[in-house]
Amino acid sequence: MYACYTDNNYGSNIQEGPEEMVPHMKNFMDCYFTKNTSLTDCMKNVEEGVRAVYKKDASKFADYY
């Protein structure tokens, strides 16, 4: 799913992603595994991380959207 979101430009999985993903992944892990919340409710953290990657200055998508 992550590779699809980023068109394989930032690694094939979320662990290979840029540093902008780190805080959002921590929030996702805390939400899903610690608080035992549903995946649907926790996906907002992954989506926010992908948005952060898209918005960064040197993004490969800066001129795409």
Chimera marker file (.cmm) of the C-alpha trace (Angstrom):
<marker_set name="trace">
<marker id="1" x="0.000" y="0.000" z="0.000" r="1" g="1" b="0" radius="0.5"/>
<marker id="2" x="2.790" y="2.478" z="0.902" r="1" g="1" b="0" radius="0.5"/>
<marker id="3" x="4.649" y="1.763" z="-2.346" r="1" g="1" b="0" radius="0.5"/>
<marker id="4" x="1.442" y="2.454" z="-4.247" r="1" g="1" b="0" radius="0.5"/>
<marker id="5" x="0.832" y="5.718" z="-2.344" r="1" g="1" b="0" radius="0.5"/>
<marker id="6" x="4.346" y="6.939" z="-3.182" r="1" g="1" b="0" radius="0.5"/>
<marker id="7" x="4.618" y="5.377" z="-6.637" r="1" g="1" b="0" radius="0.5"/>
<marker id="8" x="7.693" y="3.403" z="-5.436" r="1" g="1" b="0" radius="0.5"/>
<marker id="9" x="9.718" y="6.633" z="-5.223" r="1" g="1" b="0" radius="0.5"/>
<marker id="10" x="10.427" y="6.414" z="-1.485" r="1" g="1" b="0" radius="0.5"/>
<marker id="11" x="11.093" y="2.732" z="-0.921" r="1" g="1" b="0" radius="0.5"/>
<marker id="12" x="8.941" y="-0.346" z="-1.198" r="1" g="1" b="0" radius="0.5"/>
<marker id="13" x="7.683" y="-0.234" z="2.384" r="1" g="1" b="0" radius="0.5"/>
<marker id="14" x="7.100" y="2.311" z="5.079" r="1" g="1" b="0" radius="0.5"/>
<marker id="15" x="10.278" y="1.416" z="6.993" r="1" g="1" b="0" radius="0.5"/>
<marker id="16" x="12.322" y="2.508" z="3.964" r="1" g="1" b="0" radius="0.5"/>
<marker id="17" x="10.522" y="5.844" z="3.811" r="1" g="1" b="0" radius="0.5"/>
<marker id="18" x="12.039" y="9.273" z="4.447" r="1" g="1" b="0" radius="0.5"/>
<marker id="19" x="12.455" y="10.800" z="7.883" r="1" g="1" b="0" radius="0.5"/>
<marker id="20" x="9.148" y="12.687" z="7.507" r="1" g="1" b="0" radius="0.5"/>
<marker id="21" x="7.385" y="9.359" z="7.998" r="1" g="1" b="0" radius="0.5"/>
<marker id="22" x="8.983" y="8.536" z="11.366" r="1" g="1" b="0" radius="0.5"/>
<marker id="23" x="6.687" y="10.495" z="13.740" r="1" g="1" b="0" radius="0.5"/>
<marker id="24" x="3.595" y="9.383" z="11.838" r="1" g="1" b="0" radius="0.5"/>
<marker id="25" x="4.678" y="5.736" z="11.963" r="1" g="1" b="0" radius="0.5"/>
<marker id="26" x="5.255" y="5.995" z="15.718" r="1" g="1" b="0" radius="0.5"/>
<marker id="27" x="1.739" y="7.393" z="16.075" r="1" g="1" b="0" radius="0.5"/>
<marker id="28" x="0.354" y="4.580" z="13.929" r="1" g="1" b="0" radius="0.5"/>
<marker id="29" x="2.154" y="1.883" z="15.942" r="1" g="1" b="0" radius="0.5"/>
<marker id="30" x="0.986" y="3.414" z="19.216" r="1" g="1" b="0" radius="0.5"/>
<marker id="31" x="-2.583" y="3.684" z="17.956" r="1" g="1" b="0" radius="0.5"/>
<marker id="32" x="-2.824" y="0.200" z="16.481" r="1" g="1" b="0" radius="0.5"/>
<marker id="33" x="-0.714" y="-1.918" z="18.806" r="1" g="1" b="0" radius="0.5"/>
<marker id="34" x="-0.697" y="-0.084" z="22.148" r="1" g="1" b="0" radius="0.5"/>
<marker id="35" x="-4.182" y="1.371" z="22.223" r="1" g="1" b="0" radius="0.5"/>
<marker id="36" x="-5.577" y="-1.613" z="20.288" r="1" g="1" b="0" radius="0.5"/>
<marker id="37" x="-7.633" y="0.604" z="18.009" r="1" g="1" b="0" radius="0.5"/>
<marker id="38" x="-8.992" y="-0.518" z="14.645" r="1" g="1" b="0" radius="0.5"/>
<marker id="39" x="-6.805" y="-0.292" z="11.562" r="1" g="1" b="0" radius="0.5"/>
<marker id="40" x="-9.336" y="2.021" z="9.930" r="1" g="1" b="0" radius="0.5"/>
<marker id="41" x="-9.027" y="4.526" z="12.777" r="1" g="1" b="0" radius="0.5"/>
<marker id="42" x="-5.224" y="4.352" z="12.814" r="1" g="1" b="0" radius="0.5"/>
<marker id="43" x="-4.658" y="4.711" z="9.065" r="1" g="1" b="0" radius="0.5"/>
<marker id="44" x="-5.001" y="8.490" z="9.394" r="1" g="1" b="0" radius="0.5"/>
<marker id="45" x="-1.458" y="8.484" z="10.799" r="1" g="1" b="0" radius="0.5"/>
<marker id="46" x="-0.071" y="6.743" z="7.709" r="1" g="1" b="0" radius="0.5"/>
<marker id="47" x="-2.027" y="9.082" z="5.444" r="1" g="1" b="0" radius="0.5"/>
<marker id="48" x="-0.639" y="12.115" z="7.294" r="1" g="1" b="0" radius="0.5"/>
<marker id="49" x="2.858" y="10.715" z="6.844" r="1" g="1" b="0" radius="0.5"/>
<marker id="50" x="2.356" y="10.293" z="3.112" r="1" g="1" b="0" radius="0.5"/>
<marker id="51" x="1.047" y="13.870" z="2.927" r="1" g="1" b="0" radius="0.5"/>
<marker id="52" x="4.183" y="15.063" z="4.735" r="1" g="1" b="0" radius="0.5"/>
<marker id="53" x="6.332" y="13.286" z="2.127" r="1" g="1" b="0" radius="0.5"/>
<marker id="54" x="4.357" y="14.879" z="-0.697" r="1" g="1" b="0" radius="0.5"/>
<marker id="55" x="4.630" y="18.357" z="0.863" r="1" g="1" b="0" radius="0.5"/>
<marker id="56" x="8.357" y="18.371" z="1.595" r="1" g="1" b="0" radius="0.5"/>
<marker id="57" x="10.401" y="20.813" z="-0.494" r="1" g="1" b="0" radius="0.5"/>
<marker id="58" x="12.469" y="18.249" z="-2.388" r="1" g="1" b="0" radius="0.5"/>
<marker id="59" x="9.526" y="15.930" z="-3.034" r="1" g="1" b="0" radius="0.5"/>
<marker id="60" x="9.584" y="13.975" z="-6.260" r="1" g="1" b="0" radius="0.5"/>
<marker id="61" x="5.904" y="14.867" z="-6.491" r="1" g="1" b="0" radius="0.5"/>
<marker id="62" x="6.288" y="18.651" z="-6.024" r="1" g="1" b="0" radius="0.5"/>
<marker id="63" x="5.509" y="19.416" z="-9.671" r="1" g="1" b="0" radius="0.5"/>
<marker id="64" x="3.255" y="16.424" z="-10.194" r="1" g="1" b="0" radius="0.5"/>
<marker id="65" x="0.221" y="17.684" z="-8.266" r="1" g="1" b="0" radius="0.5"/>
<link id1="1" id2="2" r="1" g="1" b="0" radius="0.2"/>
<link id1="2" id2="3" r="1" g="1" b="0" radius="0.2"/>
<link id1="3" id2="4" r="1" g="1" b="0" radius="0.2"/>
<link id1="4" id2="5" r="1" g="1" b="0" radius="0.2"/>
<link id1="5" id2="6" r="1" g="1" b="0" radius="0.2"/>
<link id1="6" id2="7" r="1" g="1" b="0" radius="0.2"/>
<link id1="7" id2="8" r="1" g="1" b="0" radius="0.2"/>
<link id1="8" id2="9" r="1" g="1" b="0" radius="0.2"/>
<link id1="9" id2="10" r="1" g="1" b="0" radius="0.2"/>
<link id1="10" id2="11" r="1" g="1" b="0" radius="0.2"/>
<link id1="11" id2="12" r="1" g="1" b="0" radius="0.2"/>
<link id1="12" id2="13" r="1" g="1" b="0" radius="0.2"/>
<link id1="13" id2="14" r="1" g="1" b="0" radius="0.2"/>
<link id1="14" id2="15" r="1" g="1" b="0" radius="0.2"/>
<link id1="15" id2="16" r="1" g="1" b="0" radius="0.2"/>
<link id1="16" id2="17" r="1" g="1" b="0" radius="0.2"/>
<link id1="17" id2="18" r="1" g="1" b="0" radius="0.2"/>
<link id1="18" id2="19" r="1" g="1" b="0" radius="0.2"/>
<link id1="19" id2="20" r="1" g="1" b="0" radius="0.2"/>
<link id1="20" id2="21" r="1" g="1" b="0" radius="0.2"/>
<link id1="21" id2="22" r="1" g="1" b="0" radius="0.2"/>
<link id1="22" id2="23" r="1" g="1" b="0" radius="0.2"/>
<link id1="23" id2="24" r="1" g="1" b="0" radius="0.2"/>
<link id1="24" id2="25" r="1" g="1" b="0" radius="0.2"/>
<link id1="25" id2="26" r="1" g="1" b="0" radius="0.2"/>
<link id1="26" id2="27" r="1" g="1" b="0" radius="0.2"/>
<link id1="27" id2="28" r="1" g="1" b="0" radius="0.2"/>
<link id1="28" id2="29" r="1" g="1" b="0" radius="0.2"/>
<link id1="29" id2="30" r="1" g="1" b="0" radius="0.2"/>
<link id1="30" id2="31" r="1" g="1" b="0" radius="0.2"/>
<link id1="31" id2="32" r="1" g="1" b="0" radius="0.2"/>
<link id1="32" id2="33" r="1" g="1" b="0" radius="0.2"/>
<link id1="33" id2="34" r="1" g="1" b="0" radius="0.2"/>
<link id1="34" id2="35" r="1" g="1" b="0" radius="0.2"/>
<link id1="35" id2="36" r="1" g="1" b="0" radius="0.2"/>
<link id1="36" id2="37" r="1" g="1" b="0" radius="0.2"/>
<link id1="37" id2="38" r="1" g="1" b="0" radius="0.2"/>
<link id1="38" id2="39" r="1" g="1" b="0" radius="0.2"/>
<link id1="39" id2="40" r="1" g="1" b="0" radius="0.2"/>
<link id1="40" id2="41" r="1" g="1" b="0" radius="0.2"/>
<link id1="41" id2="42" r="1" g="1" b="0" radius="0.2"/>
<link id1="42" id2="43" r="1" g="1" b="0" radius="0.2"/>
<link id1="43" id2="44" r="1" g="1" b="0" radius="0.2"/>
<link id1="44" id2="45" r="1" g="1" b="0" radius="0.2"/>
<link id1="45" id2="46" r="1" g="1" b="0" radius="0.2"/>
<link id1="46" id2="47" r="1" g="1" b="0" radius="0.2"/>
<link id1="47" id2="48" r="1" g="1" b="0" radius="0.2"/>
<link id1="48" id2="49" r="1" g="1" b="0" radius="0.2"/>
<link id1="49" id2="50" r="1" g="1" b="0" radius="0.2"/>
<link id1="50" id2="51" r="1" g="1" b="0" radius="0.2"/>
<link id1="51" id2="52" r="1" g="1" b="0" radius="0.2"/>
<link id1="52" id2="53" r="1" g="1" b="0" radius="0.2"/>
<link id1="53" id2="54" r="1" g="1" b="0" radius="0.2"/>
<link id1="54" id2="55" r="1" g="1" b="0" radius="0.2"/>
<link id1="55" id2="56" r="1" g="1" b="0" radius="0.2"/>
<link id1="56" id2="57" r="1" g="1" b="0" radius="0.2"/>
<link id1="57" id2="58" r="1" g="1" b="0" radius="0.2"/>
<link id1="58" id2="59" r="1" g="1" b="0" radius="0.2"/>
<link id1="59" id2="60" r="1" g="1" b="0" radius="0.2"/>
<link id1="60" id2="61" r="1" g="1" b="0" radius="0.2"/>
<link id1="61" id2="62" r="1" g="1" b="0" radius="0.2"/>
<link id1="62" id2="63" r="1" g="1" b="0" radius="0.2"/>
<link id1="63" id2="64" r="1" g="1" b="0" radius="0.2"/>
<link id1="64" id2="65" r="1" g="1" b="0" radius="0.2"/>
</marker_set>
